[in-house]
Structures are given as C-alpha cells and as structure tokens.
Amino acid sequence: MLSTGLATLAGIVFSIYTQAGYALAGVGVELDAIASVVIGGTLLSGGVGTVLGTLFGVAIQGLIQTYINFDGTLSSWWTKIAIGILLFIFIALQRGLTVLWENRQSSPVTRVGH
C-alpha cells in the first residue's frame, strides 16, 4: 500500500517535472535509480542499506551529472558511462567486502589463555 502510494506520487512529480504525461519519458531512468541506491551502500542481495546512504548516492550522481553538463566539452553520454563505471566499481567493492566478511565469519576462533 505504501509502495503504491509513493510510486503514484513519484509518477505525478515526474509528470510535472517533464510537463508531459508521456509514458516513455522515464525510459533509461532505471540505471540512475539503481546506481544511486548501490552507490549509497545498499547491497543488491538486500538486507543492508540506509535511506541516508541512498541520499548520499543521489548526491554523488547529481554531482557527476552537473559537472558533465556544465563542463560543456563532454557529451551527455559520458554521464551514463561515468555512472556505469561507478556502479561496476561499487558492485565489485561490495562483493569483495561480502566475501571477506563471509571468510572472517567462517574461520575458527582460537582462544588464547586459560
């Protein structure tokens, strides 16, 4: 119920932002949404992540897009390329940290003393 309401609100806000009710206006925005969440620290496997982390991811992505748009010498496609590279780096980093954590959890603990 909450998800439906928020999705409806997001659709209305996006329609106002684009000043059109065109159904295909949001094509390609999926990468931006997923990248913002992953850059913010949410694992794709779920269970880990915060809203503040997601807001951090949105801020990072916004800074990249703003820099590329205001630079003037780069094509707008560089935004998608930069976000894709950043997404790949963060997914690889998350995977590496997950494997490291699993190895640490499965290693036997030895007692010193007594």
C-alpha positions, 0 to 999 in steps of 0.5 A: 500500500505504501509502495503504491502510494509513493510510486503514484506520487513519484509518477505525478512529480515526474509528470510535472517535472517533464510537463508531459504525461508521456509514458516513455519519458522515464525510459533509461531512468532505471540505471540512475535509480539503481546506481544511486541506491548501490552507490549509497551502500545498499547491497543488491542481495538486500538486507543492508542499506540506509535511506541516508546512504541512498541520499548520499548516492543521489548526491554523488550522481547529481554531482557527476551529472552537473559537472558533465553538463556544465563542463560543456566539452563532454557529451551527455553520454559520458554521464551514463558511462561515468555512472556505469563505471561507478556502479561496476566499481561499487558492485565489485567493492561490495562483493569483495567486502561480502566475501571477506566478511563471509571468510572472517565469519567462517574461520575458527576462533582460537582462544588464547589463555586459560 
